[in-house]
Amino acid sequence: MTFLFNSDAQRGAIFAKAFAKELPDLPFVIDAATVDPDAVRYLITWVVPENLARFRNLEMLFSLGAGVDQFR
């Protein structure tokens, strides 16, 4: 059960610190290339990744933007 952050590394570091404090047992990954796609259950992103379908066990997608029009 992994949480993948898909945005810039600087913002990702801020999120990683907060997740480490509040949810230390939840793996939090900033680089999608380093994670098993089947392990990803949660994704936070600014835009839809081109390869979204590879995260077959994805349960929840969070948008960093104010809207979700980009997820159509």
Stockholm file with secondary structure:
# STOCKHOLM 1.0

chainA/1-72         MTFLFNSDAQRGAIFAKAFAKELPDLPFVIDAATVDPDAVRYLITWVVPENLARFRNLEMLFSLGAGVDQFR
#=GR chainA/1-72 SS CEEEEESCHHHHHHHHHHHHHHCTTSCEESCGGGSCGGGEEEEEESSCCTTGGGCTTCCEEEESSSCCGGGC
#=GC SS_cons        CEEEEESCHHHHHHHHHHHHHHCTTSCEESCGGGSCGGGEEEEEESSCCTTGGGCTTCCEEEESSSCCGGGC
//
